[in-house]
């Protein structure tokens, strides 16, 4: 996963690459329907809470290019 992540984000530091690749791996292979996910928003100090309602699906058109 790390080898695929790095070319997409070449300016990221090595620790950031490991974290990003690990997060993507968990979403694709560990998290399942019915699991809850939390996402912190740094600007507002809020936490978004969501529930996974379907199986993993890759949609290349939905990928952010930063």
PDBQT receptor file of N, H, CA, C and O in Angstrom, charges set to zero:
ATOM      1  N   UNK A   1       0.821  -1.179   0.000  1.00  0.00    +0.000 N 
ATOM      2  CA  UNK A   1       0.000   0.000   0.000  1.00  0.00    +0.000 C 
ATOM      3  C   UNK A   1       0.877   1.260   0.000  1.00  0.00    +0.000 C 
ATOM      4  O   UNK A   1       0.585   2.247  -0.676  1.00  0.00    +0.000 OA
ATOM      5  N   UNK A   2       1.955   1.190   0.779  1.00  0.00    +0.000 N 
ATOM      6  H   UNK A   2       2.192   0.389   1.328  1.00  0.00    +0.000 HD
ATOM      7  CA  UNK A   2       2.870   2.337   0.852  1.00  0.00    +0.000 C 
ATOM      8  C   UNK A   2       3.476   2.658  -0.512  1.00  0.00    +0.000 C 
ATOM      9  O   UNK A   2       3.636   3.828  -0.861  1.00  0.00    +0.000 OA
ATOM     10  N   UNK A   3       3.811   1.631  -1.279  1.00  0.00    +0.000 N 
ATOM     11  H   UNK A   3       3.681   0.681  -0.996  1.00  0.00    +0.000 HD
ATOM     12  CA  UNK A   3       4.411   1.844  -2.602  1.00  0.00    +0.000 C 
ATOM     13  C   UNK A   3       3.437   2.481  -3.579  1.00  0.00    +0.000 C 
ATOM     14  O   UNK A   3       3.863   3.150  -4.520  1.00  0.00    +0.000 OA
ATOM     15  N   UNK A   4       2.150   2.290  -3.380  1.00  0.00    +0.000 N 
ATOM     16  H   UNK A   4       1.804   1.746  -2.615  1.00  0.00    +0.000 HD
ATOM     17  CA  UNK A   4       1.135   2.922  -4.233  1.00  0.00    +0.000 C 
ATOM     18  C   UNK A   4       0.819   4.335  -3.744  1.00  0.00    +0.000 C 
ATOM     19  O   UNK A   4       0.519   5.220  -4.546  1.00  0.00    +0.000 OA
ATOM     20  N   UNK A   5       0.886   4.544  -2.432  1.00  0.00    +0.000 N 
ATOM     21  H   UNK A   5       1.130   3.825  -1.781  1.00  0.00    +0.000 HD
ATOM     22  CA  UNK A   5       0.549   5.832  -1.833  1.00  0.00    +0.000 C 
ATOM     23  C   UNK A   5       1.593   6.905  -2.177  1.00  0.00    +0.000 C 
ATOM     24  O   UNK A   5       1.244   8.024  -2.553  1.00  0.00    +0.000 OA
ATOM     25  N   UNK A   6       2.869   6.548  -2.044  1.00  0.00    +0.000 N 
ATOM     26  H   UNK A   6       3.152   5.639  -1.739  1.00  0.00    +0.000 HD
ATOM     27  CA  UNK A   6       3.947   7.521  -2.214  1.00  0.00    +0.000 C 
ATOM     28  C   UNK A   6       3.934   8.234  -3.577  1.00  0.00    +0.000 C 
ATOM     29  O   UNK A   6       4.087   9.455  -3.596  1.00  0.00    +0.000 OA
ATOM     30  N   UNK A   7       3.762   7.554  -4.703  1.00  0.00    +0.000 N 
ATOM     31  H   UNK A   7       3.638   6.562  -4.687  1.00  0.00    +0.000 HD
ATOM     32  CA  UNK A   7       3.726   8.277  -5.982  1.00  0.00    +0.000 C 
ATOM     33  C   UNK A   7       2.550   9.268  -6.083  1.00  0.00    +0.000 C 
ATOM     34  O   UNK A   7       2.647  10.285  -6.768  1.00  0.00    +0.000 OA
ATOM     35  N   UNK A   8       1.462   8.962  -5.403  1.00  0.00    +0.000 N 
ATOM     36  H   UNK A   8       1.384   8.135  -4.846  1.00  0.00    +0.000 HD
ATOM     37  CA  UNK A   8       0.305   9.858  -5.450  1.00  0.00    +0.000 C 
ATOM     38  C   UNK A   8       0.525  11.113  -4.603  1.00  0.00    +0.000 C 
ATOM     39  O   UNK A   8      -0.046  12.165  -4.892  1.00  0.00    +0.000 OA
ATOM     40  N   UNK A   9       1.353  11.005  -3.558  1.00  0.00    +0.000 N 
ATOM     41  H   UNK A   9       1.817  10.151  -3.323  1.00  0.00    +0.000 HD
ATOM     42  CA  UNK A   9       1.634  12.117  -2.646  1.00  0.00    +0.000 C 
ATOM     43  C   UNK A   9       3.145  12.229  -2.424  1.00  0.00    +0.000 C 
ATOM     44  O   UNK A   9       3.620  11.989  -1.314  1.00  0.00    +0.000 OA
ATOM     45  N   UNK A  10       3.900  12.585  -3.453  1.00  0.00    +0.000 N 
ATOM     46  H   UNK A  10       3.515  12.779  -4.355  1.00  0.00    +0.000 HD
ATOM     47  CA  UNK A  10       5.365  12.561  -3.375  1.00  0.00    +0.000 C 
ATOM     48  C   UNK A  10       5.959  13.574  -2.396  1.00  0.00    +0.000 C 
ATOM     49  O   UNK A  10       7.105  13.406  -1.979  1.00  0.00    +0.000 OA
ATOM     50  N   UNK A  11       5.228  14.607  -2.020  1.00  0.00    +0.000 N 
ATOM     51  H   UNK A  11       4.298  14.743  -2.359  1.00  0.00    +0.000 HD
ATOM     52  CA  UNK A  11       5.762  15.614  -1.107  1.00  0.00    +0.000 C 
ATOM     53  C   UNK A  11       5.593  15.240   0.363  1.00  0.00    +0.000 C 
ATOM     54  O   UNK A  11       6.141  15.913   1.235  1.00  0.00    +0.000 OA
ATOM     55  N   UNK A  12       4.845  14.180   0.647  1.00  0.00    +0.000 N 
ATOM     56  H   UNK A  12       4.400  13.633  -0.062  1.00  0.00    +0.000 HD
ATOM     57  CA  UNK A  12       4.632  13.762   2.034  1.00  0.00    +0.000 C 
ATOM     58  C   UNK A  12       5.916  13.172   2.629  1.00  0.00    +0.000 C 
ATOM     59  O   UNK A  12       6.703  12.531   1.933  1.00  0.00    +0.000 OA
ATOM     60  N   UNK A  13       6.105  13.401   3.920  1.00  0.00    +0.000 N 
ATOM     61  H   UNK A  13       5.466  13.922   4.486  1.00  0.00    +0.000 HD
ATOM     62  CA  UNK A  13       7.254  12.828   4.634  1.00  0.00    +0.000 C 
ATOM     63  C   UNK A  13       7.038  11.332   4.817  1.00  0.00    +0.000 C 
ATOM     64  O   UNK A  13       5.930  10.829   4.632  1.00  0.00    +0.000 OA
ATOM     65  N   UNK A  14       8.094  10.631   5.179  1.00  0.00    +0.000 N 
ATOM     66  H   UNK A  14       8.994  11.039   5.329  1.00  0.00    +0.000 HD
ATOM     67  CA  UNK A  14       8.007   9.176   5.373  1.00  0.00    +0.000 C 
ATOM     68  C   UNK A  14       6.964   8.800   6.437  1.00  0.00    +0.000 C 
ATOM     69  O   UNK A  14       6.165   7.894   6.201  1.00  0.00    +0.000 OA
ATOM     70  N   UNK A  15       6.950   9.469   7.602  1.00  0.00    +0.000 N 
ATOM     71  H   UNK A  15       7.599  10.204   7.794  1.00  0.00    +0.000 HD
ATOM     72  CA  UNK A  15       5.909   9.114   8.587  1.00  0.00    +0.000 C 
ATOM     73  C   UNK A  15       4.486   9.374   8.075  1.00  0.00    +0.000 C 
ATOM     74  O   UNK A  15       3.569   8.602   8.357  1.00  0.00    +0.000 OA
ATOM     75  N   UNK A  16       4.314  10.451   7.332  1.00  0.00    +0.000 N 
ATOM     76  H   UNK A  16       5.058  11.078   7.104  1.00  0.00    +0.000 HD
ATOM     77  CA  UNK A  16       2.984  10.770   6.788  1.00  0.00    +0.000 C 
ATOM     78  C   UNK A  16       2.552   9.722   5.751  1.00  0.00    +0.000 C 
ATOM     79  O   UNK A  16       1.371   9.386   5.655  1.00  0.00    +0.000 OA
ATOM     80  N   UNK A  17       3.503   9.218   4.989  1.00  0.00    +0.000 N 
ATOM     81  H   UNK A  17       4.462   9.491   5.066  1.00  0.00    +0.000 HD
ATOM     82  CA  UNK A  17       3.212   8.170   4.008  1.00  0.00    +0.000 C 
ATOM     83  C   UNK A  17       2.744   6.909   4.724  1.00  0.00    +0.000 C 
ATOM     84  O   UNK A  17       1.768   6.285   4.307  1.00  0.00    +0.000 OA
ATOM     85  N   UNK A  18       3.438   6.526   5.812  1.00  0.00    +0.000 N 
ATOM     86  H   UNK A  18       4.231   7.033   6.151  1.00  0.00    +0.000 HD
ATOM     87  CA  UNK A  18       3.056   5.330   6.565  1.00  0.00    +0.000 C 
ATOM     88  C   UNK A  18       1.648   5.475   7.140  1.00  0.00    +0.000 C 
ATOM     89  O   UNK A  18       0.852   4.538   7.072  1.00  0.00    +0.000 OA
ATOM     90  N   UNK A  19       1.336   6.641   7.706  1.00  0.00    +0.000 N 
ATOM     91  H   UNK A  19       1.983   7.402   7.762  1.00  0.00    +0.000 HD
ATOM     92  CA  UNK A  19       0.014   6.874   8.300  1.00  0.00    +0.000 C 
ATOM     93  C   UNK A  19      -1.067   6.833   7.225  1.00  0.00    +0.000 C 
ATOM     94  O   UNK A  19      -2.086   6.164   7.390  1.00  0.00    +0.000 OA
ATOM     95  N   UNK A  20      -0.845   7.547   6.127  1.00  0.00    +0.000 N 
ATOM     96  H   UNK A  20      -0.017   8.091   5.992  1.00  0.00    +0.000 HD
ATOM     97  CA  UNK A  20      -1.836   7.594   5.049  1.00  0.00    +0.000 C 
ATOM     98  C   UNK A  20      -2.085   6.226   4.432  1.00  0.00    +0.000 C 
ATOM     99  O   UNK A  20      -3.231   5.842   4.199  1.00  0.00    +0.000 OA
ATOM    100  N   UNK A  21      -1.022   5.502   4.172  1.00  0.00    +0.000 N 
ATOM    101  H   UNK A  21      -0.091   5.814   4.362  1.00  0.00    +0.000 HD
ATOM    102  CA  UNK A  21      -1.160   4.158   3.588  1.00  0.00    +0.000 C 
ATOM    103  C   UNK A  21      -1.875   3.226   4.560  1.00  0.00    +0.000 C 
ATOM    104  O   UNK A  21      -2.701   2.412   4.149  1.00  0.00    +0.000 OA
ATOM    105  N   UNK A  22      -1.559   3.343   5.847  1.00  0.00    +0.000 N 
ATOM    106  H   UNK A  22      -0.887   4.004   6.181  1.00  0.00    +0.000 HD
ATOM    107  CA  UNK A  22      -2.216   2.505   6.856  1.00  0.00    +0.000 C 
ATOM    108  C   UNK A  22      -3.703   2.789   6.967  1.00  0.00    +0.000 C 
ATOM    109  O   UNK A  22      -4.508   1.868   7.108  1.00  0.00    +0.000 OA
ATOM    110  N   UNK A  23      -4.068   4.063   6.904  1.00  0.00    +0.000 N 
ATOM    111  H   UNK A  23      -3.414   4.811   6.790  1.00  0.00    +0.000 HD
ATOM    112  CA  UNK A  23      -5.488   4.423   6.958  1.00  0.00    +0.000 C 
ATOM    113  C   UNK A  23      -6.236   3.858   5.757  1.00  0.00    +0.000 C 
ATOM    114  O   UNK A  23      -7.324   3.298   5.898  1.00  0.00    +0.000 OA
ATOM    115  N   UNK A  24      -5.650   4.007   4.586  1.00  0.00    +0.000 N 
ATOM    116  H   UNK A  24      -4.767   4.462   4.471  1.00  0.00    +0.000 HD
ATOM    117  CA  UNK A  24      -6.299   3.475   3.385  1.00  0.00    +0.000 C 
ATOM    118  C   UNK A  24      -6.445   1.956   3.446  1.00  0.00    +0.000 C 
ATOM    119  O   UNK A  24      -7.477   1.410   3.059  1.00  0.00    +0.000 OA
ATOM    120  N   UNK A  25      -5.406   1.280   3.934  1.00  0.00    +0.000 N 
ATOM    121  H   UNK A  25      -4.567   1.724   4.248  1.00  0.00    +0.000 HD
ATOM    122  CA  UNK A  25      -5.463  -0.173   4.054  1.00  0.00    +0.000 C 
ATOM    123  C   UNK A  25      -6.607  -0.600   4.976  1.00  0.00    +0.000 C 
ATOM    124  O   UNK A  25      -7.369  -1.509   4.650  1.00  0.00    +0.000 OA
ATOM    125  N   UNK A  26      -6.719   0.067   6.130  1.00  0.00    +0.000 N 
ATOM    126  H   UNK A  26      -6.099   0.806   6.394  1.00  0.00    +0.000 HD
ATOM    127  CA  UNK A  26      -7.776  -0.295   7.081  1.00  0.00    +0.000 C 
ATOM    128  C   UNK A  26      -9.168  -0.068   6.495  1.00  0.00    +0.000 C 
ATOM    129  O   UNK A  26     -10.067  -0.882   6.708  1.00  0.00    +0.000 OA
ATOM    130  N   UNK A  27      -9.354   1.021   5.763  1.00  0.00    +0.000 N 
ATOM    131  H   UNK A  27      -8.624   1.682   5.590  1.00  0.00    +0.000 HD
ATOM    132  CA  UNK A  27     -10.662   1.261   5.155  1.00  0.00    +0.000 C 
ATOM    133  C   UNK A  27     -10.987   0.195   4.114  1.00  0.00    +0.000 C 
ATOM    134  O   UNK A  27     -12.142  -0.210   3.985  1.00  0.00    +0.000 OA
ATOM    135  N   UNK A  28      -9.997  -0.255   3.382  1.00  0.00    +0.000 N 
ATOM    136  H   UNK A  28      -9.059   0.074   3.487  1.00  0.00    +0.000 HD
ATOM    137  CA  UNK A  28     -10.239  -1.242   2.330  1.00  0.00    +0.000 C 
ATOM    138  C   UNK A  28     -10.333  -2.676   2.841  1.00  0.00    +0.000 C 
ATOM    139  O   UNK A  28     -11.038  -3.492   2.245  1.00  0.00    +0.000 OA
ATOM    140  N   UNK A  29      -9.627  -3.007   3.950  1.00  0.00    +0.000 N 
ATOM    141  H   UNK A  29      -9.054  -2.345   4.433  1.00  0.00    +0.000 HD
ATOM    142  CA  UNK A  29      -9.512  -4.412   4.341  1.00  0.00    +0.000 C 
ATOM    143  C   UNK A  29      -9.945  -4.757   5.764  1.00  0.00    +0.000 C 
ATOM    144  O   UNK A  29     -10.123  -5.934   6.075  1.00  0.00    +0.000 OA
ATOM    145  N   UNK A  30     -10.119  -3.770   6.629  1.00  0.00    +0.000 N 
ATOM    146  H   UNK A  30      -9.974  -2.813   6.376  1.00  0.00    +0.000 HD
ATOM    147  CA  UNK A  30     -10.418  -4.064   8.028  1.00  0.00    +0.000 C 
ATOM    148  C   UNK A  30     -11.821  -3.582   8.419  1.00  0.00    +0.000 C 
ATOM    149  O   UNK A  30     -12.593  -4.334   9.013  1.00  0.00    +0.000 OA
ATOM    150  N   UNK A  31     -12.139  -2.357   8.092  1.00  0.00    +0.000 N 
ATOM    151  H   UNK A  31     -11.511  -1.746   7.610  1.00  0.00    +0.000 HD
ATOM    152  CA  UNK A  31     -13.440  -1.794   8.463  1.00  0.00    +0.000 C 
ATOM    153  C   UNK A  31     -14.543  -2.506   7.689  1.00  0.00    +0.000 C 
ATOM    154  O   UNK A  31     -14.405  -2.789   6.499  1.00  0.00    +0.000 OA
ATOM    155  N   UNK A  32     -15.654  -2.792   8.397  1.00  0.00    +0.000 N 
ATOM    156  H   UNK A  32     -15.766  -2.562   9.363  1.00  0.00    +0.000 HD
ATOM    157  CA  UNK A  32     -16.760  -3.542   7.788  1.00  0.00    +0.000 C 
ATOM    158  C   UNK A  32     -18.087  -2.811   7.973  1.00  0.00    +0.000 C 
ATOM    159  O   UNK A  32     -18.189  -1.869   8.760  1.00  0.00    +0.000 OA
ATOM    160  N   UNK A  33     -19.093  -3.258   7.240  1.00  0.00    +0.000 N 
ATOM    161  H   UNK A  33     -19.010  -4.023   6.601  1.00  0.00    +0.000 HD
ATOM    162  CA  UNK A  33     -20.439  -2.706   7.398  1.00  0.00    +0.000 C 
ATOM    163  C   UNK A  33     -20.835  -2.765   8.868  1.00  0.00    +0.000 C 
ATOM    164  O   UNK A  33     -20.580  -3.750   9.560  1.00  0.00    +0.000 OA
ATOM    165  N   UNK A  34     -21.458  -1.693   9.323  1.00  0.00    +0.000 N 
ATOM    166  H   UNK A  34     -21.665  -0.893   8.761  1.00  0.00    +0.000 HD
ATOM    167  CA  UNK A  34     -21.885  -1.622  10.709  1.00  0.00    +0.000 C 
ATOM    168  C   UNK A  34     -20.879  -0.972  11.633  1.00  0.00    +0.000 C 
ATOM    169  O   UNK A  34     -21.232  -0.582  12.745  1.00  0.00    +0.000 OA
ATOM    170  N   UNK A  35     -19.625  -0.845  11.198  1.00  0.00    +0.000 N 
ATOM    171  H   UNK A  35     -19.338  -1.162  10.294  1.00  0.00    +0.000 HD
ATOM    172  CA  UNK A  35     -18.611  -0.173  12.014  1.00  0.00    +0.000 C 
ATOM    173  C   UNK A  35     -18.867   1.331  12.016  1.00  0.00    +0.000 C 
ATOM    174  O   UNK A  35     -19.398   1.883  11.053  1.00  0.00    +0.000 OA
ATOM    175  N   UNK A  36     -18.485   1.977  13.098  1.00  0.00    +0.000 N 
ATOM    176  H   UNK A  36     -18.053   1.528  13.880  1.00  0.00    +0.000 HD
ATOM    177  CA  UNK A  36     -18.565   3.428  13.188  1.00  0.00    +0.000 C 
ATOM    178  C   UNK A  36     -17.184   4.010  12.934  1.00  0.00    +0.000 C 
ATOM    179  O   UNK A  36     -16.175   3.422  13.324  1.00  0.00    +0.000 OA
ATOM    180  N   UNK A  37     -17.139   5.166  12.279  1.00  0.00    +0.000 N 
ATOM    181  H   UNK A  37     -17.958   5.643  11.962  1.00  0.00    +0.000 HD
ATOM    182  CA  UNK A  37     -15.878   5.853  12.007  1.00  0.00    +0.000 C 
ATOM    183  C   UNK A  37     -15.975   7.276  12.540  1.00  0.00    +0.000 C 
ATOM    184  O   UNK A  37     -17.045   7.885  12.519  1.00  0.00    +0.000 OA
ATOM    185  N   UNK A  38     -14.853   7.800  13.016  1.00  0.00    +0.000 N 
ATOM    186  H   UNK A  38     -13.984   7.305  13.034  1.00  0.00    +0.000 HD
ATOM    187  CA  UNK A  38     -14.767   9.152  13.540  1.00  0.00    +0.000 C 
ATOM    188  C   UNK A  38     -13.729   9.924  12.746  1.00  0.00    +0.000 C 
ATOM    189  O   UNK A  38     -12.669   9.391  12.417  1.00  0.00    +0.000 OA
ATOM    190  N   UNK A  39     -14.032  11.183  12.436  1.00  0.00    +0.000 N 
ATOM    191  H   UNK A  39     -14.893  11.615  12.703  1.00  0.00    +0.000 HD
ATOM    192  CA  UNK A  39     -13.091  12.037  11.730  1.00  0.00    +0.000 C 
ATOM    193  C   UNK A  39     -13.028  13.388  12.422  1.00  0.00    +0.000 C 
ATOM    194  O   UNK A  39     -14.027  14.107  12.458  1.00  0.00    +0.000 OA
ATOM    195  N   UNK A  40     -11.872  13.750  12.973  1.00  0.00    +0.000 N 
ATOM    196  H   UNK A  40     -11.061  13.166  12.944  1.00  0.00    +0.000 HD
ATOM    197  CA  UNK A  40     -11.766  15.058  13.624  1.00  0.00    +0.000 C 
ATOM    198  C   UNK A  40     -11.591  16.181  12.600  1.00  0.00    +0.000 C 
ATOM    199  O   UNK A  40     -10.899  16.017  11.595  1.00  0.00    +0.000 OA
ATOM    200  N   UNK A  41     -12.225  17.319  12.869  1.00  0.00    +0.000 N 
ATOM    201  H   UNK A  41     -12.787  17.452  13.685  1.00  0.00    +0.000 HD
ATOM    202  CA  UNK A  41     -12.033  18.520  12.061  1.00  0.00    +0.000 C 
ATOM    203  C   UNK A  41     -11.165  19.478  12.869  1.00  0.00    +0.000 C 
ATOM    204  O   UNK A  41     -11.602  19.994  13.898  1.00  0.00    +0.000 OA
ATOM    205  N   UNK A  42      -9.949  19.718  12.413  1.00  0.00    +0.000 N 
ATOM    206  H   UNK A  42      -9.594  19.299  11.577  1.00  0.00    +0.000 HD
ATOM    207  CA  UNK A  42      -9.003  20.537  13.173  1.00  0.00    +0.000 C 
ATOM    208  C   UNK A  42      -9.484  21.973  13.343  1.00  0.00    +0.000 C 
ATOM    209  O   UNK A  42      -9.328  22.553  14.418  1.00  0.00    +0.000 OA
ATOM    210  N   UNK A  43     -10.064  22.552  12.297  1.00  0.00    +0.000 N 
ATOM    211  H   UNK A  43     -10.191  22.081  11.424  1.00  0.00    +0.000 HD
ATOM    212  CA  UNK A  43     -10.447  23.963  12.332  1.00  0.00    +0.000 C 
ATOM    213  C   UNK A  43     -11.527  24.233  13.377  1.00  0.00    +0.000 C 
ATOM    214  O   UNK A  43     -11.414  25.178  14.157  1.00  0.00    +0.000 OA
ATOM    215  N   UNK A  44     -12.572  23.406  13.394  1.00  0.00    +0.000 N 
ATOM    216  H   UNK A  44     -12.664  22.638  12.760  1.00  0.00    +0.000 HD
ATOM    217  CA  UNK A  44     -13.695  23.653  14.303  1.00  0.00    +0.000 C 
ATOM    218  C   UNK A  44     -13.609  22.838  15.589  1.00  0.00    +0.000 C 
ATOM    219  O   UNK A  44     -14.416  23.030  16.498  1.00  0.00    +0.000 OA
ATOM    220  N   UNK A  45     -12.632  21.925  15.675  1.00  0.00    +0.000 N 
ATOM    221  H   UNK A  45     -11.976  21.769  14.936  1.00  0.00    +0.000 HD
ATOM    222  CA  UNK A  45     -12.470  21.040  16.827  1.00  0.00    +0.000 C 
ATOM    223  C   UNK A  45     -13.705  20.160  17.049  1.00  0.00    +0.000 C 
ATOM    224  O   UNK A  45     -13.995  19.760  18.176  1.00  0.00    +0.000 OA
ATOM    225  N   UNK A  46     -14.414  19.869  15.985  1.00  0.00    +0.000 N 
ATOM    226  H   UNK A  46     -14.178  20.194  15.069  1.00  0.00    +0.000 HD
ATOM    227  CA  UNK A  46     -15.556  18.954  16.032  1.00  0.00    +0.000 C 
ATOM    228  C   UNK A  46     -15.101  17.574  15.580  1.00  0.00    +0.000 C 
ATOM    229  O   UNK A  46     -14.037  17.422  14.979  1.00  0.00    +0.000 OA
ATOM    230  N   UNK A  47     -15.916  16.578  15.876  1.00  0.00    +0.000 N 
ATOM    231  H   UNK A  47     -16.779  16.701  16.364  1.00  0.00    +0.000 HD
ATOM    232  CA  UNK A  47     -15.650  15.215  15.420  1.00  0.00    +0.000 C 
ATOM    233  C   UNK A  47     -16.882  14.744  14.653  1.00  0.00    +0.000 C 
ATOM    234  O   UNK A  47     -17.993  14.752  15.182  1.00  0.00    +0.000 OA
ATOM    235  N   UNK A  48     -16.677  14.334  13.404  1.00  0.00    +0.000 N 
ATOM    236  H   UNK A  48     -15.774  14.328  12.974  1.00  0.00    +0.000 HD
ATOM    237  CA  UNK A  48     -17.754  13.767  12.602  1.00  0.00    +0.000 C 
ATOM    238  C   UNK A  48     -17.858  12.284  12.905  1.00  0.00    +0.000 C 
ATOM    239  O   UNK A  48     -16.840  11.600  13.014  1.00  0.00    +0.000 OA
ATOM    240  N   UNK A  49     -19.070  11.782  13.042  1.00  0.00    +0.000 N 
ATOM    241  H   UNK A  49     -19.897  12.337  12.954  1.00  0.00    +0.000 HD
ATOM    242  CA  UNK A  49     -19.304  10.370  13.330  1.00  0.00    +0.000 C 
ATOM    243  C   UNK A  49     -20.151   9.799  12.208  1.00  0.00    +0.000 C 
ATOM    244  O   UNK A  49     -21.166  10.382  11.830  1.00  0.00    +0.000 OA
ATOM    245  N   UNK A  50     -19.734   8.660  11.676  1.00  0.00    +0.000 N 
ATOM    246  H   UNK A  50     -18.908   8.187  11.983  1.00  0.00    +0.000 HD
ATOM    247  CA  UNK A  50     -20.484   8.009  10.612  1.00  0.00    +0.000 C 
ATOM    248  C   UNK A  50     -20.502   6.506  10.796  1.00  0.00    +0.000 C 
ATOM    249  O   UNK A  50     -19.705   5.943  11.546  1.00  0.00    +0.000 OA
ATOM    250  N   UNK A  51     -21.423   5.868  10.100  1.00  0.00    +0.000 N 
ATOM    251  H   UNK A  51     -22.071   6.326   9.491  1.00  0.00    +0.000 HD
ATOM    252  CA  UNK A  51     -21.518   4.414  10.125  1.00  0.00    +0.000 C 
ATOM    253  C   UNK A  51     -21.278   3.884   8.720  1.00  0.00    +0.000 C 
ATOM    254  O   UNK A  51     -21.812   4.421   7.750  1.00  0.00    +0.000 OA
ATOM    255  N   UNK A  52     -20.480   2.838   8.611  1.00  0.00    +0.000 N 
ATOM    256  H   UNK A  52     -20.046   2.402   9.399  1.00  0.00    +0.000 HD
ATOM    257  CA  UNK A  52     -20.217   2.198   7.320  1.00  0.00    +0.000 C 
ATOM    258  C   UNK A  52     -21.474   1.412   6.941  1.00  0.00    +0.000 C 
ATOM    259  O   UNK A  52     -21.920   0.539   7.686  1.00  0.00    +0.000 OA
ATOM    260  N   UNK A  53     -22.041   1.736   5.765  1.00  0.00    +0.000 N 
ATOM    261  H   UNK A  53     -21.679   2.445   5.160  1.00  0.00    +0.000 HD
ATOM    262  CA  UNK A  53     -23.311   1.115   5.375  1.00  0.00    +0.000 C 
ATOM    263  C   UNK A  53     -23.202   0.223   4.141  1.00  0.00    +0.000 C 
ATOM    264  O   UNK A  53     -24.202  -0.339   3.693  1.00  0.00    +0.000 OA
ATOM    265  N   UNK A  54     -21.992   0.089   3.589  1.00  0.00    +0.000 N 
ATOM    266  H   UNK A  54     -21.180   0.545   3.953  1.00  0.00    +0.000 HD
ATOM    267  CA  UNK A  54     -21.831  -0.798   2.429  1.00  0.00    +0.000 C 
ATOM    268  C   UNK A  54     -20.416  -1.354   2.419  1.00  0.00    +0.000 C 
ATOM    269  O   UNK A  54     -19.554  -0.902   3.173  1.00  0.00    +0.000 OA
ATOM    270  N   UNK A  55     -20.187  -2.325   1.567  1.00  0.00    +0.000 N 
ATOM    271  H   UNK A  55     -20.887  -2.692   0.954  1.00  0.00    +0.000 HD
ATOM    272  CA  UNK A  55     -18.850  -2.886   1.398  1.00  0.00    +0.000 C 
ATOM    273  C   UNK A  55     -17.939  -1.867   0.726  1.00  0.00    +0.000 C 
ATOM    274  O   UNK A  55     -18.411  -0.907   0.116  1.00  0.00    +0.000 OA
ATOM    275  N   UNK A  56     -16.628  -2.081   0.842  1.00  0.00    +0.000 N 
ATOM    276  H   UNK A  56     -16.244  -2.860   1.337  1.00  0.00    +0.000 HD
ATOM    277  CA  UNK A  56     -15.642  -1.218   0.214  1.00  0.00    +0.000 C 
ATOM    278  C   UNK A  56     -15.836  -1.204  -1.297  1.00  0.00    +0.000 C 
ATOM    279  O   UNK A  56     -16.084  -2.238  -1.918  1.00  0.00    +0.000 OA
ATOM    280  N   UNK A  57     -15.718  -0.010  -1.876  1.00  0.00    +0.000 N 
ATOM    281  H   UNK A  57     -15.516   0.830  -1.372  1.00  0.00    +0.000 HD
ATOM    282  CA  UNK A  57     -15.806   0.141  -3.326  1.00  0.00    +0.000 C 
ATOM    283  C   UNK A  57     -14.841   1.243  -3.739  1.00  0.00    +0.000 C 
ATOM    284  O   UNK A  57     -14.887   2.339  -3.182  1.00  0.00    +0.000 OA
ATOM    285  N   UNK A  58     -13.973   0.973  -4.700  1.00  0.00    +0.000 N 
ATOM    286  H   UNK A  58     -13.936   0.082  -5.153  1.00  0.00    +0.000 HD
ATOM    287  CA  UNK A  58     -13.044   1.989  -5.195  1.00  0.00    +0.000 C 
ATOM    288  C   UNK A  58     -13.700   2.749  -6.334  1.00  0.00    +0.000 C 
ATOM    289  O   UNK A  58     -14.176   2.153  -7.300  1.00  0.00    +0.000 OA
ATOM    290  N   UNK A  59     -13.721   4.073  -6.211  1.00  0.00    +0.000 N 
ATOM    291  H   UNK A  59     -13.334   4.557  -5.427  1.00  0.00    +0.000 HD
ATOM    292  CA  UNK A  59     -14.271   4.936  -7.252  1.00  0.00    +0.000 C 
ATOM    293  C   UNK A  59     -13.196   5.960  -7.605  1.00  0.00    +0.000 C 
ATOM    294  O   UNK A  59     -13.034   6.946  -6.885  1.00  0.00    +0.000 OA
ATOM    295  N   UNK A  60     -12.455   5.751  -8.701  1.00  0.00    +0.000 N 
ATOM    296  H   UNK A  60     -12.587   4.950  -9.286  1.00  0.00    +0.000 HD
ATOM    297  CA  UNK A  60     -11.351   6.650  -9.033  1.00  0.00    +0.000 C 
ATOM    298  C   UNK A  60     -11.785   8.084  -9.296  1.00  0.00    +0.000 C 
ATOM    299  O   UNK A  60     -10.970   8.998  -9.176  1.00  0.00    +0.000 OA
ATOM    300  N   UNK A  61     -13.031   8.303  -9.647  1.00  0.00    +0.000 N 
ATOM    301  H   UNK A  61     -13.694   7.560  -9.745  1.00  0.00    +0.000 HD
ATOM    302  CA  UNK A  61     -13.512   9.657  -9.893  1.00  0.00    +0.000 C 
ATOM    303  C   UNK A  61     -13.733  10.435  -8.599  1.00  0.00    +0.000 C 
ATOM    304  O   UNK A  61     -13.819  11.663  -8.625  1.00  0.00    +0.000 OA
ATOM    305  N   UNK A  62     -13.825   9.740  -7.478  1.00  0.00    +0.000 N 
ATOM    306  H   UNK A  62     -13.755   8.742  -7.458  1.00  0.00    +0.000 HD
ATOM    307  CA  UNK A  62     -14.064  10.387  -6.185  1.00  0.00    +0.000 C 
ATOM    308  C   UNK A  62     -12.782  10.697  -5.439  1.00  0.00    +0.000 C 
ATOM    309  O   UNK A  62     -12.836  11.258  -4.344  1.00  0.00    +0.000 OA
ATOM    310  N   UNK A  63     -11.624  10.348  -6.000  1.00  0.00    +0.000 N 
ATOM    311  H   UNK A  63     -11.580   9.893  -6.889  1.00  0.00    +0.000 HD
ATOM    312  CA  UNK A  63     -10.348  10.523  -5.324  1.00  0.00    +0.000 C 
ATOM    313  C   UNK A  63      -9.898  11.984  -5.443  1.00  0.00    +0.000 C 
ATOM    314  O   UNK A  63      -9.873  12.556  -6.533  1.00  0.00    +0.000 OA
ATOM    315  N   UNK A  64      -9.545  12.571  -4.294  1.00  0.00    +0.000 N 
ATOM    316  H   UNK A  64      -9.565  12.106  -3.409  1.00  0.00    +0.000 HD
ATOM    317  CA  UNK A  64      -9.059  13.944  -4.260  1.00  0.00    +0.000 C 
ATOM    318  C   UNK A  64      -7.606  13.969  -4.744  1.00  0.00    +0.000 C 
ATOM    319  O   UNK A  64      -6.816  13.094  -4.390  1.00  0.00    +0.000 OA
ATOM    320  N   UNK A  65      -7.265  14.948  -5.534  1.00  0.00    +0.000 N 
ATOM    321  H   UNK A  65      -7.906  15.659  -5.822  1.00  0.00    +0.000 HD
ATOM    322  CA  UNK A  65      -5.887  15.102  -6.028  1.00  0.00    +0.000 C 
ATOM    323  C   UNK A  65      -5.131  16.159  -5.229  1.00  0.00    +0.000 C 
ATOM    324  O   UNK A  65      -4.051  16.588  -5.637  1.00  0.00    +0.000 OA
ATOM    325  N   UNK A  66      -5.698  16.588  -4.077  1.00  0.00    +0.000 N 
ATOM    326  H   UNK A  66      -6.575  16.239  -3.746  1.00  0.00    +0.000 HD
ATOM    327  CA  UNK A  66      -5.137  17.629  -3.209  1.00  0.00    +0.000 C 
ATOM    328  C   UNK A  66      -4.945  18.869  -3.987  1.00  0.00    +0.000 C 
ATOM    329  O   UNK A  66      -4.483  19.873  -3.446  1.00  0.00    +0.000 OA
TER     330      UNK A  66
